[in-house]
Amino acid sequence: MALDKFDALCRDVVDLILSPDRPGFAILREQYVCSIVRDVEFTGVGFFLNYEVPVELPCAIPRNFTIGGFNADLDGVSHGVGFELFVRDGKIAFLEGFTYDEGWPDHITRYELENPYE
């Protein structure tokens, strides 16, 4: 997997997911800024980008939830891709990206995020 625009796509997706001024999102934004990417697991039809958040940062409440409903158009993917951000034990745990009935592209040359908040 070429990481040409993959890193930028993941940053833009998480920035979008955490952009609203909603209760608890400030805590998640702080966690995200201070987190490191532990690893990325590619599945063939998507990926899991696993984060490590410093233990001393405050926890989100509720402690376990998923923020989903985010999509993007990628060159080379006919039906678009989706994303979900998972919070476990009060900390950002991982970002899942997935296709709809086709393989994840080898190269990302262009993407356009859909904003469900608008």
C-alpha positions as CSV (number, residue, x, y, z in Angstrom):
1,M,0.0,0.0,0.0
2,A,1.4,3.3,-1.1
3,L,1.0,5.9,1.6
4,D,0.9,8.8,-0.9
5,K,-2.2,10.6,0.3
6,F,-3.3,8.0,2.9
7,D,-1.9,10.0,5.9
8,A,-3.5,13.2,4.7
9,L,-6.9,11.4,4.1
10,C,-6.9,10.0,7.6
11,R,-6.0,13.3,9.2
12,D,-8.7,15.1,7.3
13,V,-11.3,12.5,8.2
14,V,-10.6,12.6,11.9
15,D,-10.5,16.4,11.8
16,L,-13.9,16.4,10.2
17,I,-15.3,13.8,12.6
18,L,-14.1,15.8,15.6
19,S,-14.9,19.3,14.2
20,P,-18.3,20.0,15.8
21,D,-18.6,21.8,19.1
22,R,-20.4,19.0,20.9
23,P,-20.2,17.8,24.5
24,G,-17.0,15.7,25.0
25,F,-15.5,16.5,21.6
26,A,-13.0,18.9,23.1
27,I,-11.6,16.0,25.1
28,L,-11.4,13.8,22.0
29,R,-9.7,16.6,20.0
30,E,-7.1,16.9,22.8
31,Q,-6.6,13.2,22.7
32,Y,-6.2,13.2,19.0
33,V,-3.6,16.0,18.9
34,C,-1.6,14.2,21.6
35,S,-2.0,10.6,20.1
36,I,0.5,8.6,18.1
37,V,-0.4,6.1,15.4
38,R,0.5,2.7,16.8
39,D,0.0,0.8,13.6
40,V,-2.2,0.3,10.6
41,E,-3.9,-2.9,9.6
42,F,-4.9,-3.2,6.0
43,T,-7.7,-5.7,5.4
44,G,-7.9,-5.6,1.6
45,V,-11.3,-3.8,1.7
46,G,-10.2,-1.1,4.2
47,F,-8.0,-0.5,7.2
48,F,-7.8,0.0,11.0
49,L,-5.6,2.8,12.1
50,N,-4.8,2.2,15.7
51,Y,-4.0,5.1,18.0
52,E,-2.2,5.3,21.3
53,V,-3.4,8.1,23.6
54,P,-1.4,9.2,26.7
55,V,-2.9,7.7,29.8
56,E,-2.8,11.0,31.7
57,L,-5.3,12.7,29.4
58,P,-9.0,12.9,30.5
59,C,-11.4,10.2,29.3
60,A,-14.5,10.7,27.2
61,I,-17.9,9.9,28.6
62,P,-19.5,7.6,27.7
63,R,-16.4,5.5,27.7
64,N,-17.3,3.3,24.7
65,F,-18.9,4.6,21.5
66,T,-18.5,5.0,17.8
67,I,-18.8,8.1,15.6
68,G,-19.8,7.0,12.1
69,G,-21.6,8.1,9.0
70,F,-18.6,9.6,7.2
71,N,-18.0,9.0,3.5
72,A,-15.6,10.1,0.8
73,D,-15.1,9.7,-2.9
74,L,-11.7,8.3,-3.9
75,D,-10.3,7.9,-7.4
76,G,-10.4,4.2,-8.4
77,V,-13.3,3.3,-6.0
78,S,-16.7,3.1,-7.7
79,H,-19.0,3.3,-4.7
80,G,-17.0,5.5,-2.3
81,V,-15.6,4.7,1.1
82,G,-16.8,5.0,4.7
83,F,-15.2,5.8,8.0
84,E,-15.9,5.3,11.7
85,L,-13.9,6.5,14.7
86,F,-14.0,4.2,17.8
87,V,-13.6,5.3,21.4
88,R,-12.9,2.6,23.9
89,D,-12.3,3.0,27.6
90,G,-12.7,6.7,27.2
91,K,-9.8,7.1,24.7
92,I,-9.7,7.3,20.9
93,A,-8.8,3.7,19.9
94,F,-9.0,3.4,16.1
95,L,-10.2,4.8,12.8
96,E,-11.8,2.3,10.5
97,G,-12.0,3.0,6.7
98,F,-13.8,0.6,4.4
99,T,-15.1,0.3,0.9
100,Y,-18.5,-0.8,-0.3
101,D,-18.1,-4.1,-2.2
102,E,-14.7,-3.6,-3.7
103,G,-11.0,-3.6,-2.7
104,W,-9.2,-0.7,-1.1
105,P,-7.1,1.2,-3.7
106,D,-3.4,0.7,-3.8
107,H,-2.8,4.5,-4.4
108,I,-4.9,7.5,-3.3
109,T,-4.4,10.3,-5.8
110,R,-7.5,12.3,-5.0
111,Y,-10.3,12.3,-2.4
112,E,-13.3,14.4,-1.5
113,L,-14.9,14.1,1.9
114,E,-18.6,14.4,2.4
115,N,-19.6,16.5,5.4
116,P,-22.6,15.0,7.2
117,Y,-22.6,17.9,9.6
118,E,-23.7,20.4,6.9
